[in-house]
Amino acid sequence: MPYIKSGDGRREALQRGEPALTAGELNYQVFYFVKHHLYRYEDTIKIFVKQFLGEKPNYQRYNDFVGALINCWVEIKRRLGIEVDILLLIIESYNEEIAKYEDLKILENGDVE
């Protein structure tokens, strides 16, 4: 679980819903929001993910968002004792978009040999 250093204003920015710049910030932001807004977080987390991915997501952004949400899911379950399967469902909702991106890159760059 990444920890965002206190004192530089970044924690407060993420808590206000400003876009996460790294996978660690996305993880922190989602964990914080689930912890403090139980059962009212699905739409907000979707917004966080969309902001994180940006207008033109690339492989690194997709990979980082999936990893952040999976790790966050594990830590929420371990530390808070609650199931937040919505995080896994959000990842699944991007499967088709990620697959289209992968297919495009195969056409552009060639497949794994």
N, C-alpha and C positions, 0 to 999 in steps of 0.2 A: 504494500500500500504506500503510494507516494505521499509525502507530507510537504505541504507548501509552507515555506518559511513565513513566520508571522512578522509583522512590523514593516513590511514594504508595501502594504495595501493590496497585494495580489489575492490573498484569501478573501478579503471583503469584496473585491471585484468579482470573483467567481461566485461568491454567495449571492451577489446581486443579479447574477445571470449573465455577466459579460462573457464573451466567447473564450473557451479554453484554447490555449495556444499549443499545448503539448498533450500527449496521452496521459501523463501524470496529472496535469491539471484537470482533464476531463474526468479521470478516476476520482480525484478529490471532490470535484463539483457534484458528481452523481452521488457519491457516498454521503456528502454533507446534506444534499437535498433529501435523500431517502431518510436519513437519520432524523432530520428536523421537520419533515413534511409527510409523515407516514400516510400512505394510502391516497395521496393527492399529488403524485409525481409523474405519472406516465407521460402526459403531454409535454411537461416541462423537460423531461429527459430527452424526448424526441427533438425538441428545439435545441437542446445542448448539442446533441449529435449532429444535427443539420448545420449548426453554426461551426462546429469543429471541422466537419468535412469541407465546408466552403463551397464555392460555386463550381470548382473543377477538381473534384477529389482525385487523388492519385493512389497508387498502390500503398505507399507509406501511410497515408491518412486512413484508408480502409483498414489496413492491418493494425494501426494504432488504436482505432476506435473499437475494433473487435476485441483486441487484447485488454484494453482498459475496461470495457464492460464485463468481460469474463472475470477478470481479476477483482473488479468491484463486487460482482455477484458473490464470489467466494468469500471476500472479506465481510460483506454485510451478513452473510449467513453465519460465518464464524463469530463475528464480534457482536452482532445485534440479535442473532438467533432468529432472523426472519427470512422467509423465502421471497425473493424478488424476481420471479421468473419472467417478469416483464422485460428485464434486461436481455434475457436470451431471446425473447420474442422480437425485440427491437432488432437484434442482430439478424435473426432469420428474415425479418422484413426487408433487409438490404441484400439478401442472397441473390436475387435476380439482377439488381443493379450492379453488384460486384461481378457477377458472371458476365454481364454485357461488357463491362470494362475489360475483364480478362480476355474475352473473345476479340475485342477490338485490338488489344495489345498483341494477341497471337497473329492477327492479320498484319499488323504494322511491323512486328519484329520477328515473326516466326515462332513456332512452338518449340517446346523442349524436345531435344533430339533423343 
